[in-house]
Amino acid sequence: MPEQIHSFFSDPVLSNLVLHERAWIVCVNGMLLFFLGFAVVGVSLGYIIVCFFIPWLVQFSGPSILIWNEVILEPAMDWLKGSSKPQRMLSYVQRYSKRGDPDSVISTIDIFCRSKEWAMNVGDEKGLILDKLICEANPSIVLELGTYCGYSSLRIARLLRPGVRLYTMEINPAYAKIAKQMIAWAGLENKIQVLEGPSGDLIPQLKKKHAIEKFDLIFIDHWKDRYLPDTKLLEECGLIGKGTVLIADNVVFPGAPDYLEYVRNSPHYSSQYFKSHLEYIKIEDGLEKSVFLG
């Protein structure tokens, strides 16, 4: 046997084959390590770009914020996680907030929107302005146009006196379902009534179905092209009366120029702009407060 082994290694052809095989193995292993290293670097770089660089970059442009978060990131997260952003927000709230505590729910939503997934709530900065305007108006009955996940509903309702009711309208049934659960989790279901459907259909029904004469305060935060038509519809239905306070969000971005032109130039309104920033970033946005003079 030792002679056969010696003969094998002393054969130059066989020795070359062994050397070539070893060289090939070394080469393949080297290539695998190279591509593995390249993949690790690529994934790491992609993670940095997606999670840090792009969010930092788009915060300087309103359209970029919407395209990145609403058109690209949200559908990708929905597909990866098999759930919607409102569902993920609700789950986060139920996991980290104190049940029955509206302030805890609101602050938890703010944390989610700042650190997890951006969402177009009124936000914490403009929210403080909204809080102040609500307290100043001290309304007896309130309407909100655009519920989404219930964030602004909670901000408003928690400041209302006992017995005061907030009616909030939401066209998207999936959003309305999440909002109802969010409101119940915060313990404010006795103060807030969610009305599902298009605002143009619901507004004319308010007097007959809910025995509402007029609203003391109306918070407008739904589709921007509906700000003006719905305001005029509320006027036609007699739901805006002398002293009614209108507060409109996102009047700079995405913007509601026709609405602003109307309330700022109408002799029936006295308007004031409150400068702030788009929710959770540093792009200018603000609230427009308009008081109906009669």
Steps between C-alpha positions, in 0.01 A plus 500: 500500500771761584658423162166566323460834678857593417438399138183714489672818620810434292290490183529851355159484323315402814688758707402773255136392519507520878665842489249627245211364707634670813551823309144481367361443850700795632377713210134401551525562874657837435224593258233389747659709775524797264135481399394438861695804612359701210146393596554592865635841403215548251231407751660721767526791260141447383381494860680826576361664186140384556483549877713811547613684188173514305286596805751776577507618138126508433421702812601812309230455235128454558429312175798274565364419845167388356652304211751318720269423791161458335588370152817297560559412865145436621405250224834323550441472876143385443627222273784397730296500821164396359323789674414865440673797662188587704491140628868519595440832673211356701706196599783727614258709706344194661844367586665815636230742619290502814144393431241762592756783494454725191825687560693173513338386173575833329866504607540135393364582153749788483786262586382254236482772234841643587695179549312232305280617214411858407127571488301809411339579835480860616808403705640610832624850403183618325308294754603741775360789295179303446477432875524873574234591244265232633536628855445861389185411306360279780248346256176321584488294181784421255533362147816348354542433128754221453551248781782279364615300808338728758804700611347848473166367627676400821682833528174689467271276707729479802467880540122518471276556798284212628198454277661663195501280191734476204372371165777389265457397136714242318448379144732196528332208686837342591619825658168543681531150648850573634390840630214345698740253661750778574226715656375208710853421616538862615166481684332782304231305313227682697621837369571415136269370229660381177282552191601291199455624146574794267472834677289634213237235578521515879492877557141551370380222733637648822205716598238233442689194626687655791284802587793741459415868459853626437856419598706715733826369357595314181841342443572447129766240419378276216551517122638847425282546192196451726585779745314773311206296362427353844529840669245645258278193547512546878399864449211401270378245755504762776759307699735799510360791697622820660802422716574159346876440499656320203852357540661365183817288499762465224414833341860546381585139415342321324309828499145622444543827307136537393384454859750758630399750233137455598526538880763775483305715257142434606338773712330221694825368649783629713807283442838451661790281392703306759841414360649164591651197324372200313448212742823348631732689259624857446313607186277801559132434547236649723143531619248758381244614757191667354211636707164539327371852557151449365 
